[in-house]
């Protein structure tokens, strides 16, 4: 899906996505990353959702979002107990969904000026 909304080049927005990539400000990315409206971390380890560990969440927590969107790939896959508990203990709201739903939700919430961080994966 491709979005055609205008955006400020100083901000990050999801301009499209398909099964192999997500387009951030019209540039294509093929590995997991962290995104907020004013922060983009394309080289985030882990590269795939199956490798996500509790220690990786610190990169998201330091951004101090009010909500974390966890896009788990083509299917919604709930995280292991340790990650789930870490998200709960952070006292930051979070949603786990497939990546395409997370892309749509990110754009809707940021358009409403919500402080959202998305951790998006392809598998």
N, C-alpha and C positions, 0 to 999 in steps of 0.2 A: 504494500500500500504506500502511496506517495501523498504527502500532505502539501498543500499549496499556500499555507499561511505565511505572511510576511513576518520577519523577526529582526531584532536588533543584533548586529554582528558581534556585539560585545557579550551577548548571551548565547547559551547553548540551547538548542531546541532539536527535537527529533523531527526531521523533515521527511522521513520515509523509512520503510523496513520491508524486508522479505525474509524468506527462510534462511538465507545465507549472510545477510548483513543488516546493519542498522545505519541509517544515514543521519549524521549529526551535522547540522549546518551544511547539508548537501555533500558531505564527505562520507565515504563508506567505511565501516568498521566491521571486522569479522571475528573478534574475540571479546570475551567478557570485559566490562568496564564499569566505572562509577560515573554518574552524571548528576549534576544539579544545574540549575539555570545559570550559575556563574562559575562552575567548576567541572572540569572534565579530566578524568584519569583513564586514558586509553590503555595503558600498559599495566593494568592492575593484575596482580597475581592473587587469585587463581585465574586461569584462562577459561576453565570450564566449571560448570556448577558442581559436578561430582567431586571436585577438588577443594571446594569451599570449606574453610576451617574457622573456628572461633576467632583466632588471631587476625584473620583477614578483615573482620568486621570493624576493627579499630580505625581503618581508613575511612569508613563511613561515619562512625560515631564522632570523629573529630570535626566533621562538617556541621554537626549539631542540627540535623534536620528535624522537623516536626513529624515527618513520616518517611519510612523507608519502603520502597517498592522493590521486591525481589523477583525479577523475571527469570524463570528457571529453564527456559528453552521452549521447545514446541509444546510441551505438556507441563501442567502445574505439578510440581514435585515438592512436597513439604520437606523442610530441612531436618537433619538429624536432631535428636533431643538436645545436644549440647549447644548447637547453634540457635535453636528455638528458644532455649532458656536464656542465652546471652541476649537475644533480641528483647525478650520480656524484661530482663533485669536492666536493660538500658533505659527503660521508661520512655522510649521513643516508639510511636505507633509504627506498625509494619503490616504489609500485605504481601502474601505470596501468591503469584499468578504466573501464567505462561508469559513469555517475553512479549508477544504481540499485544496482549492486554495491558502489560506494564507500560509499553510505549504509548499507547492511547491514553492511559490513565495519567502518565507523567505530563503529557501535553495539556490535558484538561486541567489538572491541578496547578501547574505552573502558570497557565493563562489566568487562573484565579488568584495569582500571587501567593500560592502556598509554598512553603519551604520544604521541598521534596527532594530526596536523594533516591536515585534508581541504581540498583546493581543489576545489570542485564547480561544474560548469558544466552548462548545459542544451543548448548547441549549440557 
